[in-house]
Amino acid sequence: MTAVNTPFDPAPAGAGPTHLVLENASGRRSLWPAWRSVPAGWSVGSGPATYEECVGRLAPRSGSAGATVRR
């Protein structure tokens, strides 16, 4: 069985900055591929950075409802 890669999967080692962390007006955050257009209602909260760095930035903040990974 072959794994299917999506734009939200980690990039190969050494690929450099490949993802963004987006944020909307209500403070929700989302992992997003850097090469895709930012959807309406969202803005870049951080990045571009590596997948691992962006996932680390999605850790819930104190007092928040947590992060959302939008696919």
N, C-alpha and C positions, 0 to 999 in steps of 0.2 A: 504494500500500500504506500502511495506517495503522499506526503504532506502537501496540503494546498497552502500557499503563502498568500496573505492578504496585505493590503497597504498598512495594516495595523500591527503586523508581526514585526519582531525584531529584524533589523538588517544584518547582513553578514558582518563578522568582526572586522573592524577597521574601516567601515563604510562612512564614518563621520556623522555629522548631524543629519538626521533623517526625519525627525518628528518635532511636533509643536505641542504645547499644552494650551488649549483654547479655554476661554472663560466667557460666560454669557452674563447678562445683566443681573440675574439672580444669584450669581456667584458659583454656578455649577461649572465644573472643569471637565475637559475631555481630551484624550489623546488623539492627535491628528497627524497624518502624514504631511511633511513639509512641502511636498510637491503639489498637493491639492489646494485648490482655492478655499479660503476660509468662508464657511457658510454664513449667510445673513443672520444677524443676531448674535454672532460670536466674534471675539477678538483674540489676538495672540496674547496669552498671559506670560508665556516664556518659550524660549527656543528661537531658532532651531537648535536642537541638541540631540544627543544619542537617544535611542529608545529607552535605555536603562535610566538615563537622567530624567527623562520626561515621566516615566512611570514613577520614579521616586518623588517627583513633584506632585503627583496625584494623590499622595498619602493624605488621608483626611486631616483637615485642620481642626484644632480644638473648637468646639461649638458649631461645627458644620455638619451637614447631612451626609457628607462624604463626596467622593468623586464619581463621575459617570464616565464610562468609556463608551463613546458613541461609535457605532459601526454602521 
